[in-house]
Amino acid sequence: MNVLLTRILGPVLGLAFLSGPALAQPKPDPNWPCVQRKVATLSAGQFWTGPDVAAAGDWGSDNDAAVLAQKIASRRTDLSQVGPLLDTFVEKFGSDKDAKDKALTRVFAGVFEVLNGERDKVVSGIARYAQGQRRMAERIRDEADKISQVKDAPSASDATELPKDQSELETKFAWDRRIFQERSQSLTYVCEVPQLLEQRLGELARLIQARL
């Protein structure tokens, strides 16, 4: 890569998803662009130490548990609201601890399925997003190469296979580079979502287990 191409493309190549300290540790999945370690799958046992989830029954068949699970799993529900919602839920079981614990376990099962499903979609989306960024990075490199060749050509005859309108090529390169940088900045925030969902899942599990 010549000096001009390095100067033009340098800021693009410096983005975290392509190179730099953030990628010093090689990642087993080439499609994973995030600094955060990729955890492909989650298991209920990572968050739940209460009664056996399978033995508690199908959470979807328990309407009250299903409604509560979906409500508290939603990020629209602030964590400060979860405790009172759970307290109201358990009140109806009175002194029947076994029924209460099974119902709470079903609530957790629902929360886990909802949040884990949402997380799976985000993780898959990040991989697809990164693949699109790689394709765009390759296009930007090609555009930068062409610009460099035009500028380095000693005469017009040396650039017969290049676009005649150099200004148009440079405009396209600048636009693609801007889009790439904006998408890379967005990716930085998206990469935090799986971890945020895991944190929410862990906090909800803690709150539910506190009422067993």
N, C-alpha and C positions, 0 to 999 in steps of 0.2 A: 504494500500500500504506500503510495507516494505521499509527499509532505502535504499536498493540498487535500487529498482524501482523508488523511489523518486529522487535519485541522477541521474539515467539514463534519466528519462522522464521529469524531472523538466524543462529543457530548452524548451521542446516542449510545455508543459502545460502553460508556461509563455508567449507564443505567443499571440498577441492581439486578435486573432480570437477566442481563447478558453477561456481566462480568463484575469483578471487584471483590472486596473483602467479604461481602455477604455470601459469595459462592466459594469461599476458600475451602469449605468442607464439601466434598463431592456428594451429590445426592443420587440415590439409587434410581429414582424416577426422573428421566430426562425431561419430562413434561411438567415437572413441579417447579415453579419459578419463585416460590416464597422463601423468605428467610426462615420462617417458622417450619419446624420439622413436620413432615407429612405423616399423619397417622391415618392409614387407609380405612380402618374399621374400628368401631367402638363396641364394647360389650357391656351389658348391664352390670356385670360384676365389678367393673372398674369404678362404679359409682354407688352400688347398692350392697349393703351388708345386712339387710333385713330379711324377712321371710322369703322363701323360695317364690320366685316370680311365676313360674309355670303352675305351681300348686295353687296359686291365688285365683286362677281362672282368667278367662279372656276379658281384658279390660274393655274391649269394644262392646261386649254384651252387657256391661254395667253402665247404664245411661248416665247416672249421677257421676260415676268415676270418670267416664269419658268426657263429659262436659267440663268437669273441673280440670282434668289433665290438659285438655286443649286450651283452656283459658289461661292456666298458669304457665304453660309452655310458650305462649305467645309473648314476644318481646314487647308487645303493647301493654302487657301487665307488668307494672313495676314490682320488683322483688319485695318491696315493703308491703305490698298488698297480699302477698302469698300467704303469710302466716295467718291473718284473720280469715282468709278463705278456707284454709285447711281446718282451722278451729271450728268454723261453722259446719264444715263437712263431717267432722268426727262427733259432733254433739249428738247427732241422731242415733248413734250406736250405744249411747249410755254406758253401762258397765260391761257390755259384751265386747271384751278385748279381742277375742279371736276374729269376730266379724269386722271389727274396726281395723285390725292389722291387715286382714286380707283386702279390705277395701282400699286402704292406703297403698298397699302393694300394687293393686291394680292401677291406682292413680299414677304411681311411679312408672309402671309398665307403659302407660299411655304417654306420659311425658317423654320417656326414653325414645319411644317409637317416633313421636312427632319431631323431636329435636334432632335425633339421629338421621331421620329421613331428610330433614332440611339441610343438615350438615353434609350429607352425601351429595345432594344436588349442588351445593356450593363448591365442594371439592372437585366434582366433575367439571363444573363450569370454569373453575380456575385453570384446569389443565387445557380445556379447549381454548380459553382466552390466551394462554401462553403460546399455544401453537400458532394462533393468528398473529401474535406479536412477532414470533420468529419469522413467519412469512413476510411480514411487513419490514422487518429488519433486513432481510435479504434483498427486498426490493429497494430499500434505501441505499444499501451498499452498491447495488447495480446503478442506481441513479447517480450516486456520488462518483462512481468510476467513469461514467459517461461525461459528467461535467468536467472531471479532471482531464480526460482525454481531449475534450474540446479545447480546454484552456492550454493544454500542453502541445497541441498540434501546431507544427511550424507553418502550415499553410492550410487553406480551406480544402485542398484536394486530399489531405490526410484524414479528413473528417467526413467523407462522403457517406458513410454508413450511420452517422450520428444524426440526431434530430437537427433540422435546419434552424429552428428557433431556439437558441440557447436560453433565452430569457424564460421561455415557457418551461423548459426542462428544470431550470433552477427554481422556478415558482412551484412546480410540482414537488421537487425535492424538499423545499422548505415546508410545504403543506403536509407532506407525508411525515416529515420529521416531527412537526408540531403535534400531529395526531398521535404518533408513536409515544412521544413524551407524556402527553396528557393521559393516554391509556395506561402507561406504565405507572404514573402517579396514582391512578385509580386502582390499579392492581395492588399497590401497597396497602390500601385500605381494605380491599376485598380479602387479602391474605389473612387479615386479622379475624375474619368472621368465623371460621371453623373453631378457633381457640375461644372466641367469645361464647359460642354456642356450647362448647364443652364446659366452660366456667359456669354458665347458667344451669346446665344440666347438673353439675356437681352441687351447686348451691340449692337447687330444688330438691335433690335427693337428700341433702342434709336436713332441710326443713321438714320434709315428709317423715324421715326416720326419727326426728326429734319427737314426733307425736305417736310413735308406736308404743 
